[in-house]
Amino acid sequence: MSSFSKEEVARVADLARITLTDEEITQFTEELAVISDAVAKVSEVASADVPATSHPIPLSNVWREDVVGPGVELDEVLAMAPAHEDGKFAVPQILGEE
């Protein structure tokens, strides 16, 4: 992996309109070198015979069967509603339509 120079760090900071001190430029240059080295190590291990993974532990979804169960009768539900009409809930009109 390539390493980053102080000039590159300063240029990127300038493009991002971030003001950095000389100490911060030095610090970020060193930190980017560590990150670059870590990426290089991963790249060494990654090869065509190593499958790509998105998670280190195999995951699987657990689904239950969708089983139809007993429902509630329409008359029973409508009996609990404040108002109903023609087998439907009746609600106050809010849009001013007739």
N, CA, C and O atoms as CSV, one atom per row, in Angstrom:
chain,resi,resn,atom,element,x,y,z
A,1,MET,N,N,0.838,-1.181,0.000
A,1,MET,CA,C,0.000,0.000,0.000
A,1,MET,C,C,0.881,1.241,0.000
A,1,MET,O,O,2.007,1.238,0.497
A,2,SER,N,N,0.339,2.276,-0.563
A,2,SER,CA,C,1.099,3.520,-0.592
A,2,SER,C,C,0.957,4.242,0.738
A,2,SER,O,O,-0.038,4.094,1.448
A,3,SER,N,N,1.972,5.022,1.054
A,3,SER,CA,C,1.875,5.831,2.265
A,3,SER,C,C,1.490,7.250,1.864
A,3,SER,O,O,1.587,7.625,0.696
A,4,PHE,N,N,1.068,8.006,2.814
A,4,PHE,CA,C,0.599,9.358,2.553
A,4,PHE,C,C,1.644,10.356,3.014
A,4,PHE,O,O,2.256,10.190,4.069
A,5,SER,N,N,1.841,11.390,2.217
A,5,SER,CA,C,2.787,12.435,2.602
A,5,SER,C,C,2.051,13.545,3.338
A,5,SER,O,O,0.826,13.651,3.277
A,6,LYS,N,N,2.817,14.359,4.026
A,6,LYS,CA,C,2.222,15.491,4.734
A,6,LYS,C,C,1.554,16.446,3.755
A,6,LYS,O,O,0.537,17.062,4.073
A,7,GLU,N,N,2.132,16.566,2.561
A,7,GLU,CA,C,1.562,17.458,1.551
A,7,GLU,C,C,0.193,16.950,1.088
A,7,GLU,O,O,-0.721,17.742,0.857
A,8,GLU,N,N,0.056,15.627,0.953
A,8,GLU,CA,C,-1.227,15.053,0.531
A,8,GLU,C,C,-2.298,15.268,1.612
A,8,GLU,O,O,-3.443,15.605,1.309
A,9,VAL,N,N,-1.909,15.069,2.859
A,9,VAL,CA,C,-2.844,15.273,3.959
A,9,VAL,C,C,-3.271,16.734,4.014
A,9,VAL,O,O,-4.452,17.031,4.197
A,10,ALA,N,N,-2.324,17.636,3.856
A,10,ALA,CA,C,-2.641,19.067,3.878
A,10,ALA,C,C,-3.541,19.439,2.698
A,10,ALA,O,O,-4.453,20.252,2.850
A,11,ARG,N,N,-3.293,18.851,1.528
A,11,ARG,CA,C,-4.109,19.157,0.350
A,11,ARG,C,C,-5.540,18.668,0.532
A,11,ARG,O,O,-6.486,19.385,0.202
A,12,VAL,N,N,-5.709,17.457,1.053
A,12,VAL,CA,C,-7.053,16.917,1.282
A,12,VAL,C,C,-7.777,17.755,2.337
A,12,VAL,O,O,-8.966,18.038,2.192
A,13,ALA,N,N,-7.084,18.146,3.376
A,13,ALA,CA,C,-7.686,19.001,4.404
A,13,ALA,C,C,-8.113,20.334,3.796
A,13,ALA,O,O,-9.181,20.854,4.117
A,14,ASP,N,N,-7.283,20.879,2.924
A,14,ASP,CA,C,-7.627,22.141,2.263
A,14,ASP,C,C,-8.854,21.966,1.366
A,14,ASP,O,O,-9.734,22.827,1.348
A,15,LEU,N,N,-8.917,20.862,0.626
A,15,LEU,CA,C,-10.084,20.597,-0.219
A,15,LEU,C,C,-11.361,20.476,0.614
A,15,LEU,O,O,-12.435,20.897,0.182
A,16,ALA,N,N,-11.234,19.897,1.810
A,16,ALA,CA,C,-12.378,19.739,2.703
A,16,ALA,C,C,-12.622,21.001,3.533
A,16,ALA,O,O,-13.533,21.047,4.359
A,17,ARG,N,N,-11.806,22.007,3.301
A,17,ARG,CA,C,-11.893,23.280,4.029
A,17,ARG,C,C,-11.751,23.073,5.543
A,17,ARG,O,O,-12.489,23.641,6.348
A,18,ILE,N,N,-10.766,22.231,5.891
A,18,ILE,CA,C,-10.446,21.969,7.290
A,18,ILE,C,C,-9.075,22.558,7.564
A,18,ILE,O,O,-8.108,22.256,6.866
A,19,THR,N,N,-8.999,23.386,8.567
A,19,THR,CA,C,-7.721,23.990,8.938
A,19,THR,C,C,-7.010,23.070,9.925
A,19,THR,O,O,-7.539,22.751,10.990
A,20,LEU,N,N,-5.803,22.652,9.552
A,20,LEU,CA,C,-5.020,21.776,10.422
A,20,LEU,C,C,-3.711,22.442,10.793
A,20,LEU,O,O,-3.110,23.157,9.991
A,21,THR,N,N,-3.276,22.197,12.022
A,21,THR,CA,C,-1.956,22.674,12.437
A,21,THR,C,C,-0.910,21.698,11.902
A,21,THR,O,O,-1.248,20.606,11.446
A,22,ASP,N,N,0.352,22.094,11.961
A,22,ASP,CA,C,1.427,21.204,11.523
A,22,ASP,C,C,1.449,19.916,12.342
A,22,ASP,O,O,1.729,18.840,11.815
A,23,GLU,N,N,1.147,20.035,13.648
A,23,GLU,CA,C,1.115,18.851,14.511
A,23,GLU,C,C,-0.007,17.905,14.089
A,23,GLU,O,O,0.171,16.687,14.089
A,24,GLU,N,N,-1.170,18.468,13.726
A,24,GLU,CA,C,-2.288,17.635,13.297
A,24,GLU,C,C,-1.995,16.960,11.958
A,24,GLU,O,O,-2.360,15.804,11.742
A,25,ILE,N,N,-1.339,17.686,11.070
A,25,ILE,CA,C,-0.970,17.090,9.783
A,25,ILE,C,C,-0.025,15.918,10.006
A,25,ILE,O,O,-0.176,14.868,9.381
A,26,THR,N,N,0.949,16.094,10.893
A,26,THR,CA,C,1.875,15.009,11.215
A,26,THR,C,C,1.127,13.828,11.836
A,26,THR,O,O,1.369,12.677,11.472
A,27,GLN,N,N,0.222,14.113,12.768
A,27,GLN,CA,C,-0.550,13.063,13.438
A,27,GLN,C,C,-1.397,12.293,12.422
A,27,GLN,O,O,-1.402,11.062,12.437
A,28,PHE,N,N,-2.109,12.993,11.547
A,28,PHE,CA,C,-2.965,12.327,10.578
A,28,PHE,C,C,-2.153,11.552,9.549
A,28,PHE,O,O,-2.591,10.503,9.076
A,29,THR,N,N,-0.983,12.053,9.202
A,29,THR,CA,C,-0.115,11.328,8.274
A,29,THR,C,C,0.294,9.994,8.881
A,29,THR,O,O,0.283,8.969,8.200
A,30,GLU,N,N,0.656,10.005,10.160
A,30,GLU,CA,C,1.041,8.766,10.847
A,30,GLU,C,C,-0.147,7.818,10.986
A,30,GLU,O,O,-0.004,6.609,10.801
A,31,GLU,N,N,-1.322,8.365,11.312
A,31,GLU,CA,C,-2.512,7.521,11.472
A,31,GLU,C,C,-2.923,6.892,10.140
A,31,GLU,O,O,-3.317,5.727,10.101
A,32,LEU,N,N,-2.834,7.652,9.060
A,32,LEU,CA,C,-3.163,7.109,7.746
A,32,LEU,C,C,-2.177,6.012,7.344
A,32,LEU,O,O,-2.557,5.054,6.671
A,33,ALA,N,N,-0.918,6.147,7.752
A,33,ALA,CA,C,0.073,5.106,7.466
A,33,ALA,C,C,-0.304,3.808,8.177
A,33,ALA,O,O,-0.168,2.729,7.600
A,34,VAL,N,N,-0.778,3.898,9.425
A,34,VAL,CA,C,-1.195,2.712,10.176
A,34,VAL,C,C,-2.392,2.060,9.492
A,34,VAL,O,O,-2.439,0.838,9.353
A,35,ILE,N,N,-3.358,2.870,9.066
A,35,ILE,CA,C,-4.541,2.340,8.373
A,35,ILE,C,C,-4.131,1.685,7.067
A,35,ILE,O,O,-4.617,0.606,6.726
A,36,SER,N,N,-3.244,2.332,6.342
A,36,SER,CA,C,-2.770,1.794,5.065
A,36,SER,C,C,-2.060,0.454,5.261
A,36,SER,O,O,-2.242,-0.467,4.465
A,37,ASP,N,N,-1.262,0.345,6.307
A,37,ASP,CA,C,-0.574,-0.914,6.608
A,37,ASP,C,C,-1.571,-2.022,6.962
A,37,ASP,O,O,-1.390,-3.173,6.565
A,38,ALA,N,N,-2.628,-1.669,7.712
A,38,ALA,CA,C,-3.650,-2.661,8.077
A,38,ALA,C,C,-4.375,-3.161,6.837
A,38,ALA,O,O,-4.660,-4.354,6.727
A,39,VAL,N,N,-4.674,-2.276,5.911
A,39,VAL,CA,C,-5.337,-2.676,4.672
A,39,VAL,C,C,-4.407,-3.571,3.857
A,39,VAL,O,O,-4.860,-4.534,3.237
A,40,ALA,N,N,-3.135,-3.265,3.855
A,40,ALA,CA,C,-2.174,-4.084,3.119
A,40,ALA,C,C,-2.104,-5.497,3.699
A,40,ALA,O,O,-2.010,-6.468,2.948
A,41,LYS,N,N,-2.150,-5.619,5.036
A,41,LYS,CA,C,-2.108,-6.938,5.665
A,41,LYS,C,C,-3.350,-7.755,5.292
A,41,LYS,O,O,-3.250,-8.953,5.024
A,42,VAL,N,N,-4.504,-7.114,5.277
A,42,VAL,CA,C,-5.735,-7.816,4.897
A,42,VAL,C,C,-5.648,-8.233,3.436
A,42,VAL,O,O,-6.067,-9.333,3.077
A,43,SER,N,N,-5.114,-7.374,2.606
A,43,SER,CA,C,-4.977,-7.694,1.186
A,43,SER,C,C,-4.051,-8.879,0.957
A,43,SER,O,O,-4.254,-9.641,0.012
A,44,GLU,N,N,-3.034,-9.049,1.807
A,44,GLU,CA,C,-2.132,-10.189,1.682
A,44,GLU,C,C,-2.872,-11.498,1.950
A,44,GLU,O,O,-2.637,-12.497,1.270
A,45,VAL,N,N,-3.758,-11.493,2.934
A,45,VAL,CA,C,-4.486,-12.698,3.323
A,45,VAL,C,C,-5.586,-13.013,2.312
A,45,VAL,O,O,-5.826,-14.177,1.990
A,46,ALA,N,N,-6.240,-11.989,1.824
A,46,ALA,CA,C,-7.341,-12.190,0.880
A,46,ALA,C,C,-6.787,-12.688,-0.447
A,46,ALA,O,O,-5.957,-12.034,-1.078
A,47,SER,N,N,-7.260,-13.848,-0.852
A,47,SER,CA,C,-6.844,-14.413,-2.131
A,47,SER,C,C,-8.049,-15.050,-2.797
A,47,SER,O,O,-9.139,-15.079,-2.225
A,48,ALA,N,N,-7.856,-15.555,-3.994
A,48,ALA,CA,C,-8.971,-16.123,-4.755
A,48,ALA,C,C,-9.580,-17.344,-4.068
A,48,ALA,O,O,-10.769,-17.613,-4.234
A,49,ASP,N,N,-8.772,-18.094,-3.293
A,49,ASP,CA,C,-9.298,-19.300,-2.655
A,49,ASP,C,C,-9.940,-19.036,-1.296
A,49,ASP,O,O,-10.446,-19.963,-0.662
A,50,VAL,N,N,-9.925,-17.781,-0.841
A,50,VAL,CA,C,-10.577,-17.419,0.416
A,50,VAL,C,C,-11.880,-16.714,0.076
A,50,VAL,O,O,-11.860,-15.638,-0.522
A,51,PRO,N,N,-13.037,-17.313,0.454
A,51,PRO,CA,C,-14.311,-16.683,0.104
A,51,PRO,C,C,-14.542,-15.394,0.885
A,51,PRO,O,O,-14.156,-15.276,2.049
A,52,ALA,N,N,-15.168,-14.447,0.232
A,52,ALA,CA,C,-15.503,-13.189,0.890
A,52,ALA,C,C,-16.622,-13.433,1.893
A,52,ALA,O,O,-17.535,-14.218,1.638
A,53,THR,N,N,-16.547,-12.760,3.028
A,53,THR,CA,C,-17.583,-12.902,4.044
A,53,THR,C,C,-18.047,-11.525,4.483
A,53,THR,O,O,-17.282,-10.561,4.475
A,54,SER,N,N,-19.312,-11.451,4.866
A,54,SER,CA,C,-19.821,-10.193,5.385
A,54,SER,C,C,-19.915,-10.242,6.905
A,54,SER,O,O,-20.091,-9.214,7.559
A,55,HIS,N,N,-19.795,-11.451,7.463
A,55,HIS,CA,C,-19.883,-11.618,8.906
A,55,HIS,C,C,-19.037,-12.827,9.292
A,55,HIS,O,O,-19.065,-13.839,8.591
A,56,PRO,N,N,-18.286,-12.747,10.388
A,56,PRO,CA,C,-17.408,-13.867,10.747
A,56,PRO,C,C,-18.150,-15.109,11.235
A,56,PRO,O,O,-17.591,-16.206,11.221
A,57,ILE,N,N,-19.391,-14.952,11.662
A,57,ILE,CA,C,-20.171,-16.084,12.166
A,57,ILE,C,C,-21.327,-16.326,11.196
A,57,ILE,O,O,-22.041,-15.385,10.849
A,58,PRO,N,N,-21.521,-17.558,10.757
A,58,PRO,CA,C,-22.640,-17.820,9.839
A,58,PRO,C,C,-23.975,-17.464,10.494
A,58,PRO,O,O,-24.229,-17.829,11.641
A,59,LEU,N,N,-24.811,-16.756,9.764
A,59,LEU,CA,C,-26.110,-16.346,10.278
A,59,LEU,C,C,-27.222,-16.982,9.459
A,59,LEU,O,O,-27.072,-17.209,8.259
A,60,SER,N,N,-28.324,-17.264,10.111
A,60,SER,CA,C,-29.490,-17.749,9.380
A,60,SER,C,C,-30.734,-17.185,10.049
A,60,SER,O,O,-30.772,-16.986,11.263
A,61,ASN,N,N,-31.745,-16.934,9.236
A,61,ASN,CA,C,-33.004,-16.439,9.770
A,61,ASN,C,C,-33.813,-17.591,10.334
A,61,ASN,O,O,-33.780,-18.705,9.810
A,62,VAL,N,N,-34.532,-17.317,11.397
A,62,VAL,CA,C,-35.396,-18.308,11.996
A,62,VAL,C,C,-36.830,-17.848,11.758
A,62,VAL,O,O,-37.262,-16.818,12.274
A,63,TRP,N,N,-37.547,-18.620,10.978
A,63,TRP,CA,C,-38.919,-18.273,10.642
A,63,TRP,C,C,-39.855,-19.318,11.213
A,63,TRP,O,O,-39.508,-20.496,11.295
A,64,ARG,N,N,-41.029,-18.890,11.602
A,64,ARG,CA,C,-42.041,-19.842,12.029
A,64,ARG,C,C,-43.032,-20.006,10.885
A,64,ARG,O,O,-43.147,-19.141,10.017
A,65,GLU,N,N,-43.727,-21.100,10.896
A,65,GLU,CA,C,-44.746,-21.342,9.892
A,65,GLU,C,C,-45.883,-20.343,10.072
A,65,GLU,O,O,-46.265,-20.024,11.199
A,66,ASP,N,N,-46.412,-19.860,8.981
A,66,ASP,CA,C,-47.545,-18.949,9.011
A,66,ASP,C,C,-48.810,-19.794,9.048
A,66,ASP,O,O,-49.273,-20.296,8.024
A,67,VAL,N,N,-49.357,-19.939,10.247
A,67,VAL,CA,C,-50.511,-20.810,10.439
A,67,VAL,C,C,-51.734,-19.950,10.717
A,67,VAL,O,O,-51.695,-19.053,11.559
A,68,VAL,N,N,-52.810,-20.227,10.008
A,68,VAL,CA,C,-54.055,-19.502,10.231
A,68,VAL,C,C,-54.660,-19.959,11.542
A,68,VAL,O,O,-54.827,-21.155,11.780
A,69,GLY,N,N,-54.985,-18.997,12.391
A,69,GLY,CA,C,-55.576,-19.315,13.682
A,69,GLY,C,C,-56.988,-18.760,13.759
A,69,GLY,O,O,-57.489,-18.154,12.812
A,70,PRO,N,N,-57.603,-18.972,14.878
A,70,PRO,CA,C,-58.967,-18.470,15.029
A,70,PRO,C,C,-58.971,-16.946,15.057
A,70,PRO,O,O,-58.110,-16.324,15.678
A,71,GLY,N,N,-59.929,-16.365,14.392
A,71,GLY,CA,C,-60.060,-14.917,14.357
A,71,GLY,C,C,-61.214,-14.458,15.229
A,71,GLY,O,O,-61.811,-15.241,15.967
A,72,VAL,N,N,-61.509,-13.182,15.128
A,72,VAL,CA,C,-62.597,-12.601,15.891
A,72,VAL,C,C,-63.736,-12.328,14.913
A,72,VAL,O,O,-63.509,-11.853,13.800
A,73,GLU,N,N,-64.939,-12.626,15.329
A,73,GLU,CA,C,-66.097,-12.408,14.475
A,73,GLU,C,C,-66.328,-10.920,14.256
A,73,GLU,O,O,-66.096,-10.115,15.157
A,74,LEU,N,N,-66.784,-10.553,13.062
A,74,LEU,CA,C,-67.020,-9.162,12.699
A,74,LEU,C,C,-68.009,-8.506,13.655
A,74,LEU,O,O,-67.785,-7.374,14.085
A,75,ASP,N,N,-69.079,-9.180,13.990
A,75,ASP,CA,C,-70.079,-8.600,14.890
A,75,ASP,C,C,-69.478,-8.284,16.258
A,75,ASP,O,O,-69.829,-7.282,16.881
A,76,GLU,N,N,-68.576,-9.140,16.718
A,76,GLU,CA,C,-67.933,-8.923,18.012
A,76,GLU,C,C,-67.036,-7.686,17.982
A,76,GLU,O,O,-67.024,-6.903,18.932
A,77,VAL,N,N,-66.290,-7.513,16.897
A,77,VAL,CA,C,-65.415,-6.347,16.753
A,77,VAL,C,C,-66.242,-5.079,16.644
A,77,VAL,O,O,-65.948,-4.089,17.313
A,78,LEU,N,N,-67.274,-5.097,15.809
A,78,LEU,CA,C,-68.108,-3.913,15.622
A,78,LEU,C,C,-68.849,-3.537,16.897
A,78,LEU,O,O,-69.156,-2.365,17.112
A,79,ALA,N,N,-69.140,-4.515,17.741
A,79,ALA,CA,C,-69.805,-4.234,19.005
A,79,ALA,C,C,-68.909,-3.408,19.930
A,79,ALA,O,O,-69.414,-2.685,20.788
A,80,MET,N,N,-67.587,-3.505,19.766
A,80,MET,CA,C,-66.652,-2.741,20.603
A,80,MET,C,C,-66.350,-1.366,20.021
A,80,MET,O,O,-65.752,-0.535,20.705
A,81,ALA,N,N,-66.745,-1.103,18.775
A,81,ALA,CA,C,-66.460,0.176,18.117
A,81,ALA,C,C,-67.441,1.244,18.598
A,81,ALA,O,O,-68.601,0.942,18.878
A,82,PRO,N,N,-66.982,2.481,18.693
A,82,PRO,CA,C,-67.879,3.557,19.099
A,82,PRO,C,C,-69.043,3.737,18.115
A,82,PRO,O,O,-70.160,4.053,18.523
A,83,ALA,N,N,-68.776,3.535,16.819
A,83,ALA,CA,C,-69.823,3.671,15.814
A,83,ALA,C,C,-69.490,2.773,14.631
A,83,ALA,O,O,-68.320,2.587,14.294
A,84,HIS,N,N,-70.529,2.214,13.999
A,84,HIS,CA,C,-70.324,1.394,12.814
A,84,HIS,C,C,-71.541,1.510,11.914
A,84,HIS,O,O,-72.649,1.825,12.347
A,85,GLU,N,N,-71.278,1.236,10.625
A,85,GLU,CA,C,-72.345,1.355,9.643
A,85,GLU,C,C,-72.045,0.413,8.485
A,85,GLU,O,O,-70.937,0.429,7.950
A,86,ASP,N,N,-73.001,-0.396,8.097
A,86,ASP,CA,C,-72.873,-1.336,6.984
A,86,ASP,C,C,-71.666,-2.270,7.142
A,86,ASP,O,O,-70.993,-2.577,6.159
A,87,GLY,N,N,-71.392,-2.716,8.351
A,87,GLY,CA,C,-70.308,-3.657,8.594
A,87,GLY,C,C,-68.926,-3.027,8.578
A,87,GLY,O,O,-67.926,-3.733,8.438
A,88,LYS,N,N,-68.855,-1.707,8.720
A,88,LYS,CA,C,-67.567,-0.984,8.726
A,88,LYS,C,C,-67.547,-0.018,9.895
A,88,LYS,O,O,-68.589,0.368,10.424
A,89,PHE,N,N,-66.320,0.371,10.293
A,89,PHE,CA,C,-66.179,1.380,11.332
A,89,PHE,C,C,-66.647,2.716,10.775
A,89,PHE,O,O,-66.359,3.044,9.624
A,90,ALA,N,N,-67.359,3.480,11.571
A,90,ALA,CA,C,-67.770,4.828,11.187
A,90,ALA,C,C,-66.886,5.813,11.953
A,90,ALA,O,O,-66.777,5.753,13.178
A,91,VAL,N,N,-66.264,6.710,11.212
A,91,VAL,CA,C,-65.368,7.694,11.831
A,91,VAL,C,C,-65.809,9.087,11.416
A,91,VAL,O,O,-66.474,9.249,10.393
A,92,PRO,N,N,-65.442,10.100,12.207
A,92,PRO,CA,C,-65.836,11.465,11.856
A,92,PRO,C,C,-65.163,11.895,10.546
A,92,PRO,O,O,-64.018,11.540,10.268
A,93,GLN,N,N,-65.895,12.655,9.769
A,93,GLN,CA,C,-65.372,13.159,8.501
A,93,GLN,C,C,-64.390,14.288,8.802
A,93,GLN,O,O,-64.671,15.158,9.626
A,94,ILE,N,N,-63.233,14.272,8.129
A,94,ILE,CA,C,-62.233,15.300,8.419
A,94,ILE,C,C,-61.850,16.124,7.192
A,94,ILE,O,O,-61.181,17.147,7.336
A,95,LEU,N,N,-62.247,15.714,6.005
A,95,LEU,CA,C,-61.823,16.404,4.808
A,95,LEU,C,C,-62.873,17.363,4.245
A,95,LEU,O,O,-62.631,18.019,3.231
A,96,GLY,N,N,-64.020,17.446,4.886
A,96,GLY,CA,C,-65.053,18.358,4.436
A,96,GLY,C,C,-65.754,17.884,3.177
A,96,GLY,O,O,-66.425,18.679,2.519
A,97,GLU,N,N,-65.622,16.638,2.829
A,97,GLU,CA,C,-66.294,16.105,1.646
A,97,GLU,C,C,-67.633,15.515,2.047
A,97,GLU,O,O,-67.828,15.128,3.199
A,98,GLU,N,N,-68.533,15.448,1.118
A,98,GLU,CA,C,-69.859,14.892,1.397
A,98,GLU,C,C,-69.943,13.462,0.943
A,98,GLU,O,O,-70.986,12.827,1.095
